[in-house]
Every structure is written in C-alpha cells, then in structure tokens.
Amino acid sequence: MSIKQIKGLFAVAACYDIGAGLIFCLFYMPLYRAMNLILPEHPGYLQLASLYIAVFGIGFAFVARSPESNMGVIVLGILMKIVFAGVIFYHYFVTIAPKIYVVFALCDAIFAALFLGAYRSLSGVQREASG
C-alpha cells in the first residue's frame, strides 16, 4: 500500500468515525427511535461511547496527515476496530444485537484489515529506510 493510499484510507476513516461518533452522540434519540431500538438506561453510556469513536477519528486524521509518525495510533485503531466488531458479532450470533450495528461491525472489520495492511506497508518502508 502506498503512502498516498494510506493517507486516503485514514482520511476516510477519520471522516467516518468523527461523523458517526458525533451523529450518534447528538442525535441518538431520533436514531434509536427510527431503528426501533431501546435506549440505554442512561444516555451518557451511548454518548460516551460515541465520543470515544469520534476521538479515534481525530487520531485517524493525525495518521492521514503523517502515517509514519503515527504508527502507534494505527495499532490502537486496529485494536479498536477489532474490539468493536468482535463485541457486536459476538452479541449478534450468541445473544442479540441490532442489525444496524452489524453493518457498522462489518465496516470496522474491513477497516481493521486495511489498517493492518497499512501498518505492514509502513513497517516495511521503515525497515528499508533504516537498513
């Protein structure tokens, strides 16, 4: 994966996570009603998780600007995407999870795989530069 592709990938991921995080934080009530979902006991749970996603999006914007300087953020992004997808898939297949969340989990699984590819590409570039 080229540096230009990595920058583009993380720019898309930044927009996706910042947008989704802010939309779910600010408009959780109409979104949950439209999707016929039950709100959590306290909206702060949903808002906090949504804002964490938006914060990760800011990290992805840092990666988009300078991938080589933000390899640690890439690792955290891979872990975040795997954890989100894993939790949703577990609940979907073992207990219960809203189908709309499965769509987000699929997107995050794809992002995790692409982030891993980006990380490997950057690791190869850094090995070549130091060797």
C-alpha positions as CSV (number, residue, x, y, z in Angstrom):
1,M,0.0,0.0,0.0
2,S,1.5,3.4,-1.0
3,I,1.8,6.4,1.4
4,K,-0.9,8.2,-0.7
5,Q,-3.3,5.2,-0.3
6,I,-2.6,5.0,3.4
7,K,-3.3,8.8,3.8
8,G,-6.5,8.4,1.9
9,L,-7.6,5.4,3.9
10,F,-7.1,7.2,7.2
11,A,-8.8,10.4,5.9
12,V,-11.8,8.3,5.1
13,A,-11.6,6.5,8.5
14,A,-11.3,9.9,10.2
15,C,-14.5,11.2,8.5
16,Y,-16.3,8.0,9.1
17,D,-15.5,7.9,12.9
18,I,-15.8,11.6,13.6
19,G,-19.1,11.7,11.7
20,A,-20.6,8.6,13.1
21,G,-19.5,9.5,16.6
22,L,-20.9,13.0,16.6
23,I,-24.1,11.9,14.8
24,F,-24.8,9.2,17.4
25,C,-23.9,11.5,20.3
26,L,-26.0,14.4,19.2
27,F,-29.0,12.6,17.6
28,Y,-29.1,9.3,19.5
29,M,-32.8,9.7,20.4
30,P,-34.3,10.1,16.9
31,L,-31.8,7.5,15.5
32,Y,-32.8,4.9,18.1
33,R,-36.5,5.7,17.6
34,A,-36.1,5.3,13.8
35,M,-34.3,2.0,14.2
36,N,-36.8,0.8,16.8
37,L,-34.1,0.3,19.4
38,I,-34.3,0.5,23.2
39,L,-32.3,3.4,24.7
40,P,-29.8,2.5,27.4
41,E,-30.7,3.2,31.0
42,H,-28.8,6.5,30.8
43,P,-27.9,8.3,27.6
44,G,-24.4,9.1,28.9
45,Y,-23.4,5.5,28.1
46,L,-24.2,5.9,24.5
47,Q,-22.8,9.5,24.3
48,L,-19.5,8.5,25.9
49,A,-19.0,5.5,23.5
50,S,-20.0,7.8,20.6
51,L,-17.5,10.4,21.6
52,Y,-14.7,7.8,22.1
53,I,-15.3,6.8,18.5
54,A,-15.1,10.5,17.4
55,V,-11.8,10.9,19.3
56,F,-10.4,7.9,17.5
57,G,-11.4,9.6,14.3
58,I,-9.3,12.6,15.3
59,G,-6.4,10.1,15.8
60,F,-7.0,8.8,12.3
61,A,-6.8,12.4,11.0
62,F,-3.3,12.5,12.5
63,V,-2.4,9.3,10.7
64,A,-3.8,10.7,7.4
65,R,-1.5,13.7,7.8
66,S,1.6,11.8,8.8
67,P,1.4,8.0,8.7
68,E,5.0,7.3,9.6
69,S,4.8,9.5,12.7
70,N,1.6,7.9,14.0
71,M,2.2,4.1,13.8
72,G,1.1,3.8,17.4
73,V,-2.3,5.3,16.5
74,I,-2.6,2.8,13.7
75,V,-2.1,-0.1,16.2
76,L,-4.7,1.4,18.5
77,G,-7.1,1.8,15.5
78,I,-6.6,-1.9,14.6
79,L,-7.4,-2.9,18.2
80,M,-10.4,-0.6,18.4
81,K,-11.9,-1.8,15.2
82,I,-11.3,-5.5,16.1
83,V,-12.9,-5.0,19.6
84,F,-15.9,-3.2,18.2
85,A,-16.5,-5.8,15.5
86,G,-15.8,-8.6,17.9
87,V,-18.3,-7.4,20.5
88,I,-21.0,-6.8,18.0
89,F,-20.5,-10.1,16.2
90,Y,-20.5,-12.0,19.5
91,H,-23.7,-10.5,20.6
92,Y,-25.3,-10.9,17.2
93,F,-24.5,-14.6,17.0
94,V,-24.6,-15.6,20.7
95,T,-27.1,-13.2,22.3
96,I,-28.8,-10.4,20.5
97,A,-27.6,-7.2,18.7
98,P,-29.4,-4.8,16.4
99,K,-28.8,-5.5,12.7
100,I,-27.7,-1.9,12.1
101,Y,-24.8,-2.5,14.5
102,V,-23.7,-5.5,12.4
103,V,-23.4,-3.1,9.4
104,F,-21.0,-0.9,11.5
105,A,-19.2,-4.1,12.7
106,L,-18.6,-5.2,9.1
107,C,-17.3,-1.8,8.2
108,D,-14.9,-1.9,11.2
109,A,-13.7,-5.4,10.3
110,I,-12.9,-4.1,6.9
111,F,-11.1,-1.1,8.3
112,A,-9.1,-3.3,10.7
113,A,-7.9,-5.4,7.8
114,L,-7.0,-2.3,5.8
115,F,-5.3,-0.7,8.8
116,L,-3.2,-3.9,9.3
117,G,-2.2,-3.7,5.6
118,A,-1.2,-0.1,6.1
119,Y,0.8,-0.9,9.2
120,R,2.7,-3.7,7.4
121,S,3.4,-1.4,4.5
122,L,4.7,1.3,6.7
123,S,6.8,-1.2,8.8
124,G,8.4,-2.4,5.5
125,V,9.2,1.2,4.5
126,Q,10.7,1.9,7.9
127,R,12.8,-1.3,7.7
128,E,14.1,-0.3,4.3
129,A,14.9,3.2,5.4
130,S,16.9,2.1,8.5
131,G,18.6,-0.8,6.7
